[in-house]
């Protein structure tokens, strides 16, 4: 027993007037106003039970890997397992941490229970005030401007980005134009499995700009990068209900097994990494009562204004990694947001937690 602690729609639809309000020009009945200042602490517990099978069994569980002074701090990890080995490893390119467990051949009930602690607070940037922030290093800029397997930056992606940002001169203007375009031209598809795949080129070529967060926010990031603006995806999970009355923007219960959500950020000079989440605006449009809201519904307008520059501190960002080769395996995943497991060289379906049995729960640690 191991118990260790680790210290197009192909046309270019124009945004409706209600979707181009000045940033933070709140509707009178706005109910979404994240405000930094109150840090919250959460424990996330992940339990995996892998069906006994012949051959080598191993698993990888994402760990909180991000520490950003203005909104998140990764804490300690504890685990118990009957694995032969268990160690924290990191993706060499992005630094995404994961617990990697390998079970002895013939283990009848491979299992692991992991508890991770992290601290988080709301984000809300005042984009009218420049901060004294060091620029991105050349290496960081290059990393956040490069293509990935599912986010090419040439061809239709480049062509689309250039049309969206035509006439825009500053990175902020370009970022706002892309955000407005993604909100106006995409829609959330409730039938999409998990959070989607993030296959940006296929979305644009087919003209079917639907999906969930890993699709819509990947589109946001790819278009920004293709326009020369550094941006990145953040892969994580909702851990608590929203304090602002948005049922769709929070975890529905303490069991968060299917509450994964990815977000995105854009780098703006004088601001640093700025929160942005057009996918959640489309989620509000579809899911908040009465459902299929108009773009000018007060809840939609409030969410749209808040989610460029801010988001609520009820979400854990695991990492910003793409194209992750699982250590000790030949398998590569587009992003690391779900537990992964392999039996006899075959990767289990991480979007089927009823058969690849895992449970994730969240508990706020109150002072």
Rosetta blueprint (number, residue, H / E / L):
1 X L
2 X E
3 X E
4 X E
5 X E
6 X E
7 X L
8 X L
9 X L
10 X L
11 X L
12 X L
13 X L
14 X L
15 X L
16 X L
17 X H
18 X H
19 X H
20 X L
21 X L
22 X L
23 X L
24 X L
25 X L
26 X L
27 X L
28 X L
29 X L
30 X L
31 X L
32 X L
33 X L
34 X L
35 X L
36 X L
37 X L
38 X L
39 X L
40 X E
41 X E
42 X E
43 X E
44 X E
45 X E
46 X E
47 X E
48 X E
49 X E
50 X L
51 X L
52 X L
53 X L
54 X L
55 X L
56 X L
57 X E
58 X E
59 X E
60 X E
61 X E
62 X E
63 X L
64 X L
65 X L
66 X L
67 X L
68 X E
69 X L
70 X L
71 X L
72 X E
73 X E
74 X E
75 X E
76 X E
77 X E
78 X E
79 X E
80 X E
81 X E
82 X L
83 X L
84 X L
85 X E
86 X E
87 X E
88 X E
89 X E
90 X E
91 X L
92 X L
93 X L
94 X L
95 X L
96 X L
97 X E
98 X E
99 X E
100 X E
101 X E
102 X E
103 X E
104 X L
105 X L
106 X L
107 X L
108 X L
109 X L
110 X L
111 X E
112 X E
113 X E
114 X E
115 X E
116 X E
117 X E
118 X E
119 X E
120 X E
121 X L
122 X L
123 X E
124 X E
125 X L
126 X L
127 X L
128 X L
129 X L
130 X L
131 X L
132 X L
133 X L
134 X L
135 X L
136 X L
137 X L
138 X H
139 X H
140 X H
141 X H
142 X H
143 X H
144 X L
145 X L
146 X L
147 X L
148 X L
149 X L
150 X L
151 X L
152 X L
153 X L
154 X L
155 X H
156 X H
157 X H
158 X H
159 X H
160 X H
161 X H
162 X H
163 X H
164 X H
165 X L
166 X L
167 X L
168 X L
169 X L
170 X L
171 X H
172 X H
173 X H
174 X H
175 X H
176 X H
177 X H
178 X H
179 X H
180 X H
181 X H
182 X H
183 X H
184 X H
185 X H
186 X L
187 X E
188 X E
189 X L
190 X L
191 X L
192 X L
193 X L
194 X L
195 X L
196 X L
197 X L
198 X L
199 X L
200 X H
201 X H
202 X H
203 X H
204 X H
205 X H
206 X H
207 X L
208 X L
209 X L
210 X E
211 X E
212 X L
213 X H
214 X H
215 X H
216 X H
217 X H
218 X H
219 X H
220 X H
221 X H
222 X H
223 X H
224 X H
225 X H
226 X H
227 X L
228 X L
229 X L
230 X L
231 X E
232 X E
233 X E
234 X E
235 X E
236 X E
237 X E
238 X E
239 X L
240 X L
241 X L
242 X L
243 X L
244 X L
245 X L
246 X L
247 X H
248 X H
249 X H
250 X L
251 X L
252 X L
253 X L
254 X L
255 X E
256 X L
257 X L
258 X L
259 X L
260 X E
261 X E
262 X E
263 X E
264 X E
265 X E
266 X E
267 X E
268 X E
269 X L
270 X L
271 X L
272 X E
273 X E
274 X E
275 X E
276 X E
277 X L
278 X H
279 X H
280 X H
281 X H
282 X H
283 X H
284 X H
285 X H
286 X H
287 X H
288 X L
289 X L
290 X L
291 X L
292 X L
293 X L
294 X L
295 X L
296 X L
297 X L
298 X H
299 X H
300 X H
301 X H
302 X H
303 X H
304 X H
305 X H
306 X H
307 X L
308 X E
309 X L
310 X E
311 X E
312 X L
313 X L
314 X L
315 X E
316 X E
317 X E
318 X E
319 X E
320 X L
321 X L
322 X L
323 X L
324 X E
325 X E
326 X L
327 X L
328 X L
329 X L
330 X L
331 X L
332 X E
333 X E
334 X L
335 X L
336 X L
337 X L
338 X L
339 X L
340 X E
341 X E
342 X E
343 X E
344 X L
345 X L
346 X E
347 X E
348 X L
349 X L
350 X L
351 X L
352 X L
353 X L
354 X L
355 X L
356 X L
357 X E
358 X E
359 X E
360 X E
361 X E
362 X E
363 X E
364 X E
365 X E
366 X L
367 X L
